[in-house]
Amino acid sequence: MKISRVISHFFPNRCEACDCEIEVDAVLCSECGKLIKGPIMAPFELAHIDRAYSYWSYDTPLREMIHAYKFGDRPKMAGLFSKMLLEMFLAFGGGVDTVVPVPTTAEAFRKRGFDTNHLILKKLSRDLDVKIEDVLVATGKRSPQSRLKLADRHGNVEGKFRVKRELSTGKIILFDDVVTTGATVGQCARVLREKGVREITLFSIAKAKK
C-alpha cells in the first residue's frame, strides 16, 4: 500500500471550499475547481495605476485558497498561484519583464515564516524570465488590512511604504495577491512614481467585489 493512501486513510485531505474529501496533493475538488475561470480579461481602474488586472474575484473557492495559503501554513500553494500569474503575464504582460511585489509587514513575515507575494513570484520565475525587484519596504506600524473596515483602510497604509533604491526601468508590473479597496497598491504605486516609474500595471490573483 502506498504511503499516500495510508496518510489519506487516517488524515483525509479536504477541499478548501466545500470540505469534501479529495486526493492528498489536491487543494480543491474538481467541482470547486471549475468555478475559477480566469483570467478576467477586462481591466479595472485604481489610483496611480495605468492598468489593473485580476485573475478572478475574491470569492469562493479562490478566497478559501488564498486564506489557506496566507493563514493556514500552506506555502506550497504558491505554485498554484504562480500558474495563474503566468497566464496573466502571457495575456497582459506586454513584454514588461520587471515585477515589483507589494511587501509583507515584518509582523506578518514573523508569523508565517515567508513573504507570500515574493514566494509566488519566485515560483513564477521558474517558468518565466522575469526580474523580481524587491524595492518596496513597508515602514511603521499598521493594522492588517483584512481586519479593518473598508473606510479605514486608506488611512492605515498612507505613508507606510518607501522605495529603498532606484529601479532599472520605467515600466513595471506591480503584484499583490489580493486587492480590496486598492489602498495598499495605490500607495505603493504613488511612491514608485515619485522615484521615476512612468508606467505601472497591476496584477493580482483576486479582486474583492465592491
Disulfide bonds with the S-S distance in Angstrom:
none
